[in-house]
């Protein structure tokens, strides 16, 4: 009977210890992604490789304005999925240039140009999890970091 309790206790302890390993892996990945972002600020997708796995890290920088945290989370999630979809499935970019000239008198012509960029991508993104979010160096901006296995 004592042997049964010892084996059960040992099994439960080993299960709990194994479950903590995922949290430490996620924390290590989060710290590494924050360091990468601090060194080279990016808005989009980066590939991070460990010894055994590859991860896609997606950084989204949003202006806080007067939005609630829930709205910022939703916008960041949608933008991260758009970045990942463009990365995995490619995208089609349409460029349109408009040049307007104003002719106030016959001697001076002031051209004004504007460029319109539209990016189209199709696909479905699943399995995207938030890794971390923090304030940028500029306190008016917030950075969200998402990840998925590659």
N, C-alpha and C positions, 0 to 999 in steps of 0.2 A: 504494500500500500504506500509506504514511504517512497519507494522507487517510482511509483506512478506519479506522485506529487512532484518529485524532483524533475522527472522528465517533462511533465506539463509546465512547470515553472521555467525550465531551461528553454523549452519551445517558445513560450510567450515572450521571454526576454529577448531571444534571437529575432523574433518577428518584430518587436518594437524597435530594436536596434537597426534592423534593415529598413524599416519605414522612415527612420530619421535620415538615412543616406540621401534620399531624394531631395529633402529640404536643404541639405548642405550643398548638393550639386546645384540646385536652383539659386541658392545664395551666392555661391562662387561665380556662377554665370552672370548674375545680376551685378556683382561688384566688378567683374571684368568688363561687362558692357558699359557700365558707368565710366570706367577708366578710359575705354576706347572713345566714348563720346566726349570726355573732357579733353583728350588729346586732339582729336579731330572731330569737330562738330559736324554731324551729317544729318540729313533728313531723307530717309529712305531705307534701303536694305543693305546689310552687310552679312557676309558669311564668316562664322567663327567655328574653327575646328578644335576639337579636343583630341585626346589620344584615341578615343573609340567612336565618337559621334561628331556630326556636323550640325550646326544650328544656324538658322536664319534669324538675324536680329533686325528688327524694324524700329527705327526711331522716328517719332512724330513730334514736331515742335508746334505748339499752339499758343496763340495770344489769349490771355485770360479774359480780358475785357470785363464785362459784368455777368458772365455766364456762371451757372452753378456747376458744381463738380460733376454732377450726373451728366449734364449736357457736354462738358469737356470730355468725359470718358467715352460717351457715345461717338462724338466727332473723331476722337483719336482712334477708336476702334475701326470706324469706317475708312478713315484715311490709311490706316495700317493695312487693312484688307485690300485697298486699292493699290498701294505700293507693292504688296506681295503678288497680287494678280498681274500687275504689269511686269514684275520681275520673272514670274514663272511662265506666263503665257505670251509675253511680248505686248507691244502696243502699237497703235497706228497714230501718228502725229500729223495733224493738218495745220499748215501755216498759211496765214492770210495777211498780206501787208497792204495797208491803206495809206496812200499819200494824198494829203489835202494841201492845196496851195491857196493861200489867201492873197488876193491882189487888191490892196487898199488904194494904191496909186500905181501909175504905170512904171515907176522907177524901181520899186522894191517888190520882190516876190519872196514871201516867207513860207517855205515848205514845212508842213507839220506831218509827221508820220506816226502811225501806230501799228502795232503788230498784234495779231490775235493768234494764240496757240490753243489748239484743242487736242486732247489726248484721249484716245479710245482704247479700251482694253476689255476683253471678255474672259470669263472663267469663273470658277467657284473656289473660294478659299475656306478651308476648314482647319480646325485645330490650332487656332491662333490664341495664345495666352499672354496676358500682361505680365511682364517681368518686374517692372519698376516704373515709378513716376516720381519726378522731382522738379524743383524750380530751376530754371536756367540761371545763368549769371545775371541776366536782366530779369528782375523779379516780376515783370509783366508777362513773362512767358513761362509755360510749363512744358516739360519734356516727358513723353511717354515712350517706354521701351517695351516692345512685344517680342515674343520669340516663338519659333516652331522648329521641330526637327526637320532636317533637310534630307 
